[in-house]
Amino acid sequence: MTKYKKIFLFLFTIWTLYVLALLIRQNEIYGIETTDSYFYLKIAENSAFRGKFTHPVYSPGYPYFISAMLHLGIETELAGRIISFIFGAGIIILIFIFLKIILVSQNRKNHEGEVVALFSSVFLATNPKFVWACYSTLPYTTSTFFMWISILLSLIINQSERKNISSKKMFLLSALSGFFSGISYVIRPEMLITFFIFIAITRKPKLIIPFILGFTISSLPYHITSYKEGNLPSFLSKLILYRGGSLSEGISISQDNIEKILTLQGYIKNFIFNFHLSHKYAIPGILTASELIIIGLGISKILKESKESAKLSLLIVIIWCLFTFPIAISADYFYIPVLPSISLFGGYGLYQLWDSKNKYAKLGFMAFFIALNTAVFSQPLYKDEGRKIYKIAGKWIKENFGSESILIFEPFPFATFYAGGEWTTSPSKAKIWVISSLDYLSSRGKPELMILDMAKIKELSFAEPITEIKYKSIRLRIFKPSENSR
């Protein structure tokens, strides 16, 4: 084992223990992250206990992994976080291997390839958005892990001539690449893009058939199950406006989405729009200021020395953007799958700093860079936004309304999840309303229910106040809707 592998294992062990501590803390004081979290975790519970495996909109791959852990007696939210962590840790290992293949194989002097692979892994492991994804209840690390297994196999095929790999082995590797691509697609529909990445890396059209074969083997059970349950595959439902919860309730094609993808004018318009959003929101959300500086240093080094490895990483990023920009709003989490590619540029930037002759300066800057980003992603250890109030409210609802599913209106389904209820955005349909000072200003909220005194609300017959819960400076109120609100 080389010195750099030992360093990698040492740093990886420290990272693993630290992120596990963050995960435990996040699970204790925070709630589920987003509305998407609610649906993914609900799919997991339905898969494990109710025999329902698909959803009209959300892909079920990530929930399937969670449901396996539910059978072990692990609580749903914690199971989701553990799955995200396991695959997030796997991504770091995959990227170290991936970069060693494309860097070390080029016979670089002074172990440059291994050093850059190590620094790139450090860059990825300290990225705050990536670490957040590793302890979240969202599918980003899970889908990215299988995407990068597929890419890694594509790279091995690309180097087949140098390694004298037989045609049979190439067929098998292509089928495996497609198989893992299919799994990533079942987790997140945009992972269909791995097909185009495979073609771009291998440049062997004859291997498309085994790739599609492998993809079909891993994804076909999902398509069959979706059809049996009256749902479309998620990638199609993203392009369709549902008029109901399933196919039997009727659907209509979204003309807007069709124009985005199938017309040149729509594609260009949406691409420019998302390019603007990327600069304004996504890039600042996915990369810290210090990381942008390091990436800039890495790009300058790459341009000077014309690194072949950078071309491959850049190709993956370009393909990703070309296909995702027209079909989705460019948010920071959409870049998580290509963070491993971006980390190569960060790795070269860190290497350029490490190449400095001033020993103390380079050690100091490296420590500062890691500490700065660690402080950002360590927020669960020192910051409490009060989201635990949703867990407290959910427990209260269970104790007072029973364990059976109850229809709840709230702006976001956080207390609903912990109550074991069903979320609705229609106040008239709900049995109870839940409004907190964290979310009452949302478009689905009812701000007067938080602003007015509880006695005044009852007097005006807006709703019947049931209770008010307080946690730190946060307030949450639970109401029974009045008859004229229904």
C-alpha positions in Angstrom: 0.0 0.0 0.0 1.4 3.4 -1.0 1.8 6.3 1.3 -1.0 8.2 -0.4 -3.4 5.3 0.0 -2.6 5.2 3.7 -3.2 8.9 4.0 -6.5 8.5 2.2 -7.7 5.7 4.5 -6.7 7.8 7.6 -8.5 10.9 6.4 -11.5 8.8 5.2 -11.8 7.2 8.6 -11.8 10.6 10.4 -14.4 11.9 7.9 -16.6 8.9 8.4 -16.7 9.3 12.2 -17.3 13.0 12.0 -20.1 12.8 9.5 -21.7 10.1 11.5 -21.7 12.5 14.5 -23.3 15.1 12.3 -25.9 12.6 11.1 -26.9 11.6 14.7 -27.1 15.3 15.7 -29.1 16.2 12.6 -31.5 13.3 13.3 -31.9 14.5 16.9 -32.5 18.3 16.6 -33.6 18.8 13.0 -36.6 17.5 11.0 -36.7 16.1 7.5 -35.2 18.5 5.0 -37.9 19.1 2.4 -41.3 18.2 1.0 -39.4 15.7 -1.2 -38.1 14.0 2.0 -41.7 13.4 3.1 -42.7 11.7 -0.1 -39.5 9.5 -0.4 -39.9 8.3 3.2 -43.6 7.7 2.7 -42.8 5.5 -0.3 -40.3 3.6 1.8 -43.0 2.9 4.5 -45.5 2.0 1.9 -43.0 -0.4 0.2 -42.1 -2.0 3.5 -45.5 -2.4 5.2 -48.4 -1.7 2.8 -47.4 -3.4 -0.5 -47.4 -0.2 -2.6 -44.1 0.3 -4.3 -44.4 3.3 -6.7 -45.6 6.9 -6.8 -47.1 9.0 -9.6 -44.1 11.5 -9.5 -41.3 10.4 -7.2 -38.8 7.6 -8.2 -38.8 4.7 -5.7 -35.2 3.5 -5.9 -33.9 5.4 -2.8 -37.0 4.4 -0.8 -36.4 0.7 -1.7 -33.0 0.8 0.1 -34.7 2.5 3.1 -37.5 -0.1 3.2 -34.9 -2.8 3.6 -33.6 -1.1 6.7 -37.1 -0.7 8.1 -37.4 -4.5 8.2 -34.4 -4.4 10.6 -36.4 -2.2 13.0 -34.7 1.1 12.2 -36.8 4.2 12.4 -37.7 5.7 9.0 -35.9 9.0 9.1 -32.8 7.5 10.6 -32.8 4.8 7.9 -33.0 7.4 5.2 -30.0 9.3 6.6 -28.0 6.1 7.0 -28.6 5.1 3.4 -27.5 8.6 2.2 -24.3 8.3 4.4 -23.4 4.8 3.2 -23.5 5.8 -0.5 -22.0 9.2 0.1 -19.0 7.4 1.7 -18.9 5.1 -1.3 -18.7 8.0 -3.7 -15.5 9.3 -2.1 -13.9 5.8 -2.4 -15.1 5.5 -6.0 -13.7 9.0 -6.9 -10.3 8.1 -5.4 -10.2 5.0 -7.5 -11.6 6.7 -10.7 -9.0 9.5 -10.5 -6.1 7.1 -9.8 -7.1 5.2 -13.0 -7.1 8.3 -15.2 -4.1 10.0 -13.5 -1.7 7.4 -12.3 -2.0 5.4 -15.6 -0.4 8.3 -17.4 3.0 7.6 -15.8 3.2 10.9 -14.0 6.4 11.7 -12.2 6.7 12.4 -8.4 3.4 10.6 -7.7 1.5 13.6 -9.0 -1.5 11.4 -10.1 -1.9 9.9 -6.6 -1.5 13.3 -4.9 -4.1 14.9 -7.2 -6.5 11.9 -6.6 -6.0 12.3 -2.8 -6.6 16.1 -2.9 -9.6 15.7 -5.2 -11.2 13.3 -2.7 -10.4 15.8 0.2 -12.0 18.6 -1.9 -15.2 16.5 -2.4 -15.3 15.2 1.2 -15.2 18.8 2.6 -17.8 20.2 0.2 -20.6 21.4 2.5 -23.4 20.5 0.0 -22.0 17.1 -0.5 -21.7 16.5 3.3 -25.2 17.8 3.7 -26.4 15.2 1.1 -24.6 12.5 3.1 -26.7 13.0 6.2 -30.0 14.1 4.5 -33.2 12.1 3.8 -32.8 12.7 0.1 -31.6 10.5 -2.8 -28.7 12.5 -4.2 -25.8 10.5 -2.9 -27.5 7.2 -3.6 -28.2 8.0 -7.3 -24.7 9.6 -7.7 -23.0 6.5 -6.3 -24.5 4.2 -9.0 -24.0 6.8 -11.7 -20.3 6.8 -10.9 -20.0 3.0 -10.9 -21.4 3.2 -14.4 -18.9 5.9 -15.4 -16.0 4.0 -13.8 -16.8 0.9 -15.8 -17.1 3.1 -18.9 -13.6 4.4 -18.2 -12.2 0.8 -17.9 -13.7 0.0 -21.3 -12.1 3.2 -22.7 -8.7 1.9 -21.6 -9.4 -1.6 -22.9 -6.9 -1.4 -25.8 -4.1 -0.4 -23.4 -5.0 -3.3 -21.0 -5.8 -5.9 -23.7 -9.4 -6.6 -22.5 -11.2 -9.2 -24.6 -14.4 -8.4 -26.5 -16.3 -10.7 -24.1 -15.1 -8.8 -21.1 -16.0 -5.5 -22.8 -19.5 -6.8 -23.5 -19.8 -7.8 -19.8 -18.4 -4.5 -18.6 -20.8 -2.6 -20.9 -23.8 -4.6 -19.6 -22.7 -4.0 -16.0 -22.3 -0.3 -16.7 -25.9 -0.3 -18.1 -27.1 -2.3 -15.1 -25.8 0.3 -12.6 -27.0 3.1 -14.8 -30.5 1.5 -14.6 -30.3 1.4 -10.8 -29.3 5.1 -10.7 -32.2 5.9 -13.1 -34.7 4.1 -10.8 -33.4 6.4 -8.0 -33.4 9.7 -10.0 -35.0 9.9 -13.5 -32.4 12.4 -14.8 -29.8 9.6 -14.5 -30.8 8.6 -18.0 -28.0 10.9 -18.9 -25.5 8.2 -18.1 -26.3 6.6 -21.4 -24.9 9.6 -23.2 -21.9 9.8 -20.9 -21.2 6.1 -21.6 -21.2 6.8 -25.4 -19.0 9.8 -25.0 -16.4 8.0 -22.9 -16.2 4.6 -24.6 -16.7 5.8 -28.2 -17.7 2.3 -29.2 -21.2 2.2 -30.8 -21.2 -1.6 -30.8 -21.3 -1.6 -27.0 -24.6 0.4 -26.9 -26.6 -2.9 -27.1 -25.1 -4.6 -24.1 -25.4 -1.3 -22.2 -29.1 -1.1 -23.0 -29.5 -4.8 -22.1 -28.0 -4.2 -18.6 -30.1 -1.0 -18.2 -33.2 -2.9 -19.1 -32.5 -5.8 -16.7 -32.2 -3.4 -13.7 -34.9 -1.0 -14.5 -37.6 -3.2 -16.0 -39.0 -4.4 -12.7 -39.7 -0.8 -11.7 -41.5 -0.1 -15.0 -43.7 -3.3 -14.6 -44.6 -2.4 -11.0 -45.4 1.2 -12.0 -47.7 -0.1 -14.7 -49.5 -2.5 -12.4 -50.0 0.2 -9.8 -51.4 2.6 -12.4 -48.4 5.0 -12.4 -46.1 6.2 -15.1 -42.3 6.0 -14.7 -41.0 9.1 -13.0 -39.1 10.5 -16.0 -42.4 10.6 -18.0 -44.5 12.0 -15.1 -42.1 14.9 -14.9 -43.2 15.8 -18.4 -46.9 15.3 -17.7 -49.4 17.3 -15.7 -51.4 15.0 -13.5 -55.1 15.7 -13.0 -55.2 13.0 -10.4 -53.0 10.6 -8.3 -52.8 7.9 -10.9 -53.3 7.1 -14.6 -56.8 6.0 -13.9 -57.7 9.5 -12.8 -56.5 11.1 -16.0 -53.5 12.9 -17.3 -52.7 15.6 -19.8 -49.5 16.3 -21.7 -47.7 19.5 -20.6 -47.3 21.5 -23.8 -44.8 23.7 -22.0 -42.5 20.8 -21.2 -42.7 19.4 -24.7 -41.7 22.7 -26.2 -38.7 22.9 -23.8 -37.3 19.7 -25.1 -38.5 19.2 -28.7 -38.2 22.7 -30.1 -34.9 24.5 -30.7 -36.3 27.8 -29.6 -37.7 26.4 -26.3 -34.4 24.5 -25.6 -32.3 27.6 -26.1 -34.6 29.8 -24.1 -34.7 27.4 -21.1 -31.0 26.7 -21.3 -30.2 30.5 -21.1 -32.7 30.8 -18.2 -31.1 28.0 -16.2 -27.6 29.2 -17.1 -28.6 32.4 -15.4 -30.1 30.6 -12.4 -26.9 28.6 -12.1 -24.8 31.7 -11.7 -27.2 33.4 -9.4 -28.2 30.5 -7.1 -26.9 27.1 -7.9 -23.1 27.7 -8.0 -23.1 29.8 -4.8 -25.1 27.0 -3.2 -22.9 24.1 -4.4 -19.5 25.7 -4.0 -18.1 27.9 -1.3 -16.0 31.0 -2.0 -12.8 29.2 -1.0 -13.6 26.3 -3.3 -14.2 28.6 -6.2 -10.7 30.1 -5.6 -9.1 26.6 -5.5 -10.9 25.6 -8.6 -9.6 28.7 -10.4 -6.1 27.7 -9.4 -6.7 24.2 -10.7 -8.0 25.4 -14.0 -5.0 27.7 -14.5 -2.7 24.7 -13.9 -4.6 22.5 -16.3 -4.6 25.2 -19.0 -0.8 25.5 -18.7 -0.1 21.8 -18.8 -3.0 20.6 -21.0 -4.2 17.8 -18.7 -6.0 15.0 -20.5 -7.8 13.9 -17.4 -9.5 17.4 -17.1 -11.0 17.0 -20.5 -12.9 13.8 -19.4 -14.2 15.5 -16.2 -15.2 18.6 -18.2 -17.0 16.4 -20.7 -19.1 14.8 -18.0 -20.1 18.2 -16.6 -21.0 19.6 -20.1 -23.1 16.5 -21.0 -24.9 16.8 -17.6 -25.7 20.5 -18.2 -26.8 20.1 -21.8 -29.4 17.5 -20.8 -30.6 18.8 -17.4 -30.9 22.5 -18.2 -33.9 22.2 -20.6 -35.9 19.9 -18.3 -35.4 21.2 -14.7 -34.9 24.4 -12.8 -31.2 24.6 -12.0 -30.9 24.3 -8.2 -27.7 23.6 -6.3 -28.6 19.9 -5.6 -28.7 19.2 -9.4 -24.9 19.6 -9.4 -24.3 17.0 -6.7 -23.9 14.2 -9.3 -21.1 16.1 -11.1 -19.4 17.3 -8.0 -16.9 14.4 -8.3 -15.9 15.8 -11.8 -15.6 19.3 -10.4 -13.5 18.0 -7.5 -10.7 17.1 -10.0 -10.2 20.8 -10.7 -10.2 21.4 -7.0 -7.7 18.7 -6.6 -5.3 20.3 -9.1 -5.8 23.6 -7.3 -4.8 22.1 -3.9 -1.9 20.3 -5.6 -0.6 23.6 -7.0 -0.7 25.1 -3.5 1.0 22.0 -2.0 3.7 22.3 -4.6 4.8 25.5 -2.9 8.3 25.6 -1.5 7.2 27.2 1.7 6.3 24.3 3.9 4.5 26.2 6.6 2.5 28.3 4.2 1.1 25.3 2.3 0.3 23.5 5.6 -1.4 26.6 7.0 -3.5 27.2 3.9 -4.5 23.5 3.6 -5.6 23.5 7.3 -7.5 26.8 6.8 -9.3 25.5 3.7 -10.4 22.3 5.4 -11.4 24.1 8.6 -13.3 26.8 6.8 -15.5 24.3 4.9 -15.8 22.0 7.9 -17.2 24.9 9.9 -19.9 25.4 7.2 -21.0 21.8 7.0 -20.9 21.4 10.8 -23.9 23.6 11.4 -25.9 20.8 13.1 -23.3 20.8 15.9 -23.7 24.5 16.8 -26.9 25.7 15.2 -30.5 24.9 16.1 -33.1 26.5 13.8 -35.9 25.1 15.9 -37.1 22.5 13.4 -37.4 20.0 16.3 -40.7 21.6 17.0 -42.2 19.5 14.1 -41.2 16.3 15.9 -42.7 17.5 19.1 -45.9 18.5 17.3 -46.1 15.2 15.5 -45.7 13.2 18.7 -48.5 15.4 20.3 -50.8 14.7 17.4 -50.2 11.0 17.6 -50.9 11.0 21.4 -54.1 13.0 21.0 -55.6 11.9 17.7 -54.5 8.2 17.7 -52.0 6.4 15.6 -54.2 6.0 12.6 -53.5 8.2 9.6 -55.1 11.6 9.8 -55.4 14.2 7.0 -53.4 17.3 8.0 -53.1 20.7 6.3 -49.8 22.5 6.8 -47.6 24.5 4.5 -44.9 21.8 4.4 -45.5 18.2 5.6 -43.0 18.1 8.5 -45.3 17.7 11.5 -47.5 15.5 9.3 -44.6 13.1 8.8 -43.9 12.7 12.5 -47.6 12.3 13.2 -47.8 9.5 10.7 -50.5 11.4 8.9 -51.4 12.2 5.3 -50.5 15.7 4.0 -52.9 17.9 2.1 -52.5 21.4 0.7 -56.2 21.9 0.8 -57.4 23.3 4.1 -61.0 22.4 3.4 -60.2 18.7 3.2 -58.1 18.5 6.4 -59.1 17.3 9.8 -56.6 19.5 11.5 -54.3 22.4 10.5 -50.7 22.8 11.6 -49.1 26.3 11.3 -45.7 27.3 12.7 -43.7 30.5 12.8 -41.1 28.8 10.6 -43.4 28.4 7.7 -46.5 30.5 8.0 -45.4 33.0 5.4 -45.4 30.4 2.6 -47.9 30.6 -0.2 -49.8 27.7 1.3 -49.8 29.2 4.8 -52.5 31.0 6.7 -50.5 33.8 8.4 -53.4 35.2 10.3 -53.4 32.0 12.3 -50.0 32.8 13.7 -50.3 36.6 14.0 -53.6 36.8 15.8 -54.2 35.8 19.5 -55.7 32.3 19.9 -58.8 33.8 21.6 -59.3 36.2 18.8 -59.1 33.4 16.2 -61.8 31.5 18.1 -63.9 34.6 18.3 -63.6 35.3 14.5 -64.4 31.6 13.8 -61.4 31.2 11.6 -60.7 27.9 13.2 -61.0 26.2 16.6 -57.6 26.5 18.4 -56.5 23.2 19.9 -53.1 23.9 21.3 -49.9 25.9 21.0 -46.4 24.3 21.2 -43.3 26.3 21.9 -39.6 25.3 21.3 -37.0 27.9 21.9 -38.3 31.0 20.1 -40.5 29.0 17.7 -44.2 28.7 18.0 -46.5 26.1 16.4 -50.3 26.1 16.6 -52.7 23.3 15.9 -56.3 24.0 14.9 -59.5 22.3 14.0 -61.0 24.0 11.0 -64.4 25.6 11.5 -67.4 24.5 9.4 -67.3 27.6 7.2 -63.6 26.8 6.4 -64.5 23.4 4.9 
